[in-house]
Amino acid sequence: MRRPTHELICAAAALQAERTAVAGDASWPHSINGLTALRGIGGVGSEANTDQS
């Protein structure tokens, strides 16, 4: 059994991001939380930015 190629993994991630953006509120993909969630950096409710030491 062969592993999926890098291109296939990227295409699957892009499709998932598109489906997530379409399923949400119309303004959500353009918000800070939407962009970070779609990029995979963080997401809604992420506690990464709460500690500003």
C-alpha positions in Angstrom: 0.0 0.0 0.0 1.4 3.4 -1.0 1.3 6.5 1.2 -0.4 9.6 -0.1 1.8 12.1 -1.9 2.5 15.6 -0.6 0.3 17.1 -3.3 -2.6 14.9 -2.3 -2.2 15.8 1.4 -2.2 19.5 0.4 -5.3 19.1 -1.8 -7.2 17.4 1.0 -6.2 20.1 3.5 -7.4 22.8 1.0 -10.7 21.0 0.5 -11.2 20.7 4.2 -10.5 24.4 4.7 -12.9 25.3 1.9 -15.6 23.2 3.5 -15.0 24.7 6.9 -15.2 28.2 5.5 -18.4 27.6 3.6 -20.1 25.9 6.6 -19.5 28.9 8.9 -20.8 32.4 9.0 -20.1 34.5 5.9 -17.7 36.9 7.8 -15.9 34.1 9.8 -13.2 33.2 7.2 -12.1 36.9 7.1 -11.9 37.3 10.8 -8.7 36.8 12.8 -10.0 33.5 14.3 -11.1 32.3 11.0 -7.8 33.0 9.2 -5.8 31.3 12.0 -8.1 28.3 12.0 -8.0 27.9 8.2 -4.2 28.2 8.2 -3.8 25.7 11.0 -2.0 28.0 13.3 -4.6 28.2 16.0 -8.3 28.4 16.0 -11.3 29.6 17.8 -10.8 29.4 21.5 -7.0 29.0 21.2 -5.2 29.9 24.3 -1.9 30.6 22.6 -2.4 34.3 22.5 -3.7 34.8 26.1 -0.4 34.9 27.8 1.2 38.2 26.8 4.3 38.2 29.2 
